[in-house]
Amino acid sequence: MIVVDTNVIVYFYLESDMSIHAESAYRKDPNWSAPALWRSEFRNVLSICLRNRRMPRAAAQTIVDRAETLMQNHDFQIPSAKVLSLVANSKCSAYDCEFVALARDLRVPLVTVDKLILREFSKVAINLVDFVNDN
């Protein structure tokens, strides 16, 4: 099991230069978890795509349905006290600290491309590309 941040989920479902790495991460460990917050962040990315006319609403709905199926029973509510403790001792946002808190609770790596998370929480966070290339 791994915790993935929303960017990794986005790369898995929306074509980008990082998609191949997200797909490789899924092949390496398909048991992905995330804080429930991922849904709102993911929907926000899709809303930008809709507003910029990069995809029709039906396609966005299909993508979010697939992502929600993948993450079903693998998203968690994070206690505020844990998030605020991490925020108080780092430069990361509360949003980012939700992912860190979950990874710590589950005692699994947080796979991300977020440079600040990687710097502030190097004991739990691993870069997506490094995760894929790590044997």
C-alpha positions as CSV (number, residue, x, y, z in Angstrom):
1,M,0.0,0.0,0.0
2,I,1.1,3.6,-0.7
3,V,-0.5,7.0,-0.2
4,V,-0.6,9.0,-3.4
5,D,-1.3,12.7,-3.6
6,T,-3.9,14.1,-5.9
7,N,-1.3,15.0,-8.6
8,V,-0.4,11.3,-8.9
9,I,-4.1,10.4,-9.4
10,V,-4.5,13.2,-11.9
11,Y,-1.4,11.9,-13.9
12,F,-3.0,8.5,-13.8
13,Y,-6.2,9.7,-15.5
14,L,-5.2,12.7,-17.5
15,E,-2.5,12.5,-20.1
16,S,0.7,14.3,-19.3
17,D,4.5,13.8,-19.3
18,M,4.1,12.2,-15.8
19,S,1.4,9.7,-16.8
20,I,3.8,7.0,-17.6
21,H,5.2,7.3,-14.1
22,A,1.8,7.2,-12.5
23,E,0.9,4.1,-14.5
24,S,4.2,2.4,-13.5
25,A,3.5,3.3,-9.8
26,Y,0.1,1.6,-10.1
27,R,1.7,-1.5,-11.6
28,K,4.2,-1.5,-8.9
29,D,1.6,-1.1,-6.1
30,P,-2.1,-0.8,-7.1
31,N,-3.2,-0.4,-3.5
32,W,-3.5,3.4,-3.4
33,S,-4.8,5.4,-0.5
34,A,-5.4,9.1,0.1
35,P,-7.2,11.5,2.4
36,A,-10.8,12.2,1.4
37,L,-9.6,15.6,0.3
38,W,-8.3,14.1,-2.9
39,R,-11.8,14.1,-4.3
40,S,-12.2,17.9,-4.1
41,E,-8.8,18.5,-5.4
42,F,-9.4,16.1,-8.3
43,R,-12.7,17.7,-9.1
44,N,-11.0,21.1,-9.2
45,V,-8.5,19.9,-11.8
46,L,-11.4,18.6,-13.9
47,S,-13.3,21.8,-13.5
48,I,-10.3,23.7,-14.9
49,C,-10.3,21.3,-17.9
50,L,-14.0,21.9,-18.4
51,R,-13.7,25.6,-18.2
52,N,-10.8,25.6,-20.6
53,R,-12.8,23.4,-22.9
54,R,-10.1,20.7,-22.8
55,M,-12.7,18.0,-22.3
56,P,-16.5,17.7,-22.4
57,R,-18.5,17.2,-19.2
58,A,-19.3,13.6,-20.0
59,A,-15.6,12.8,-20.3
60,A,-14.9,14.5,-17.0
61,Q,-17.7,12.5,-15.4
62,T,-16.3,9.3,-16.7
63,I,-12.9,10.1,-15.4
64,V,-14.1,11.0,-11.9
65,D,-16.2,7.9,-11.8
66,R,-13.2,5.8,-12.6
67,A,-11.0,7.5,-10.1
68,E,-13.6,7.2,-7.4
69,T,-13.9,3.5,-8.1
70,L,-10.2,3.1,-7.9
71,M,-10.1,4.9,-4.5
72,Q,-13.3,3.4,-3.1
73,N,-12.7,2.4,0.5
74,H,-9.2,3.8,0.3
75,D,-9.8,7.4,1.3
76,F,-9.7,8.5,4.9
77,Q,-10.8,11.4,7.1
78,I,-7.7,12.9,8.8
79,P,-8.0,14.2,12.4
80,S,-7.4,18.0,12.5
81,A,-5.0,17.7,15.4
82,K,-2.6,15.6,13.4
83,V,-2.8,18.0,10.4
84,L,-2.3,21.1,12.6
85,S,0.7,19.5,14.3
86,L,2.3,18.9,11.0
87,V,1.5,22.4,9.8
88,A,3.0,23.9,12.9
89,N,6.3,22.2,12.3
90,S,6.6,22.6,8.5
91,K,6.0,25.0,5.6
92,C,3.4,22.8,4.0
93,S,-0.3,23.6,3.6
94,A,-2.9,21.9,5.7
95,Y,-4.0,20.2,2.5
96,D,-0.5,18.7,1.9
97,C,-0.2,17.7,5.6
98,E,-3.4,15.6,5.3
99,F,-1.5,13.3,2.9
100,V,1.6,13.2,5.2
101,A,-0.6,12.4,8.2
102,L,-2.2,9.5,6.4
103,A,1.1,8.1,5.2
104,R,2.4,8.3,8.7
105,D,-0.7,6.7,10.2
106,L,-0.6,3.8,7.7
107,R,3.2,3.6,7.9
108,V,3.6,3.6,4.2
109,P,5.3,6.0,1.8
110,L,3.6,9.1,0.4
111,V,4.3,9.1,-3.4
112,T,4.3,12.7,-4.7
113,V,5.9,15.2,-7.0
114,D,5.4,18.1,-4.6
115,K,8.9,19.5,-3.9
116,L,8.0,21.2,-0.6
117,I,6.5,17.9,0.8
118,L,9.5,16.0,-0.4
119,R,11.8,18.5,1.3
120,E,9.8,18.9,4.5
121,F,8.9,15.3,5.0
122,S,11.7,13.3,3.4
123,K,11.3,10.4,5.9
124,V,7.8,9.6,4.6
125,A,7.6,11.2,1.1
126,I,9.1,9.8,-2.0
127,N,9.2,11.3,-5.5
128,L,7.0,9.5,-8.0
129,V,9.8,8.8,-10.4
130,D,12.1,7.6,-7.6
131,F,9.3,5.3,-6.3
132,V,8.9,3.8,-9.8
133,N,12.7,3.3,-10.3
134,D,13.3,2.0,-6.8
135,N,13.6,-1.8,-6.7
